[in-house]
Each structure stands twice: as C-alpha cells, then as structure tokens.
Amino acid sequence: MDRLPKDNPAQADLEQIYKGGERAKDLVITDLTMPGMSGDKLASELTKIRPNLPVILCSGFSRDMTKAAAESAGIKAFVPKPIRKDNLAAVIRQVLAGSEA
C-alpha cells in the first residue's frame, strides 16, 4: 500500500481497513470533498485494498463526478446532498444487497 502524508486523516482509515482483514468493514460512506484526499480517490485506494468493499459517495457537487468516473473509482452509489435519511437508508440496503444504486 502506498503511504499517504502523515497528517492526512484518510491514512489512518486506510490502514485500519488494510490491517482489519476482509471482515473489518461492510461499507464505506464518504464525501467527495474532504481535506487531504477526495472521496473518489479514497474509494479508489480502498478498492485496491479490498476490491469488493462497497463505497457510497455523498456530495452537493455532483456535476464534477460522472457515472464512468465513479465506476472506475469503485463507487457503488452516489447520494446527493442534502442527504435524506430515508434515501440514504434505501441506498445502503441496495448496495449491501449487491445492486448498484
């Protein structure tokens, strides 16, 4: 695994998933815009570690993320902001059931 800068908060999350083995996490929900690493880059790095780990991306700036770019980063679903609990719950169920939302 490539190392990220020490002050990058995503590094600890990546290491936890890497060290935790296959059963560490069932799902990751991330935002597109984060300090240190974008959500699509995080998804790409996570899927290098665990190719079957479903990643849901949330953002209020969806025009920057195309379906093709999301798929290539390993993102299984996109949830627009503002996030509605019922919508998020439905997307989580769909992704965990194995169908892309």
N, C-alpha and C positions, 0 to 999 in steps of 0.2 A: 504494500500500500504506500502510495506517495505521501510524504509528510506535508501537512499544511503549516503555515506560520503558527508559532506557539500561542500568540494572542488571539487566534481565530477560534471563536466558540464552537464552530462546527467540528473542529478537530476532536474534541472530547466525545461528541456524539458519534462520530465515525469510528473512533477507537472502541467505544462501548459496544457498538454493533459488531465490529470486527472481532473483538475478544469474546463477545457473548455467545458465539456459535449460532447455529441455524435457528434455535428457538428463542433467541433474545428478544426479538420484536416481531409482531404480526403485521404492523402497518406503520408508516411514517406520514405525518401530515406536516407540510411546510409551507412557508410563504415564498413568493417569488423574490421579493426584495428583502434581503437580510444583510446585516453587517458582515463583511469578510468573505461571504460566498453566497451567490444567488441560489434560489431554490432549485432551479433546473440543474445547476452544477452539482448541488448536493445530491439530487436524485441520481445523476449520472455516476457520481462517486459511490453512492450506496449500492447501486445495481452492479457495480464492478465487484463489490464485496459479496453481495447476496442478490444474484440475478432475479430471484423470484419474490423479492421483498416489494410489496405494493407501496407506491408513493402517490399521495394526493397533494396537488399543488393548489394553493389559495392565492388570489391576487385581485386587486382592484384595477390592475393594468393589463388586461388580457390581450390587448392588441399587439403586445410585444411577444406573445407566446402563440405560435401556430400549433396546430394539431401534429404536424410532422415533427416539429422541434420537440414537442412534449413526448411523443412516442420514442424518438431517438434518445431522449434523456432517461427513459424508463418510467415516465409519469403515467399512471394508470387512469387518473381522473383530474379534472380541473373544477374548482369551486370558486365562483366569483364572489367578491365582496360587494356589499355587506353579506356576511355569512348568516344564513338562516339555519337554526338548529335542525329543523325537520329535513331540510335539503342536505345538510352535512350528514345526518344520520342515514338518509337513503343512499347517499354516495358511498359511505363506509360499508353499508350492507352489500351493495353491488360489487364493490371492489374486493371485499373479503370472500364473496361468493364466487369470484373469478371472472366476472364480466366487467368490462371497462365502462366507466360512466361518462 
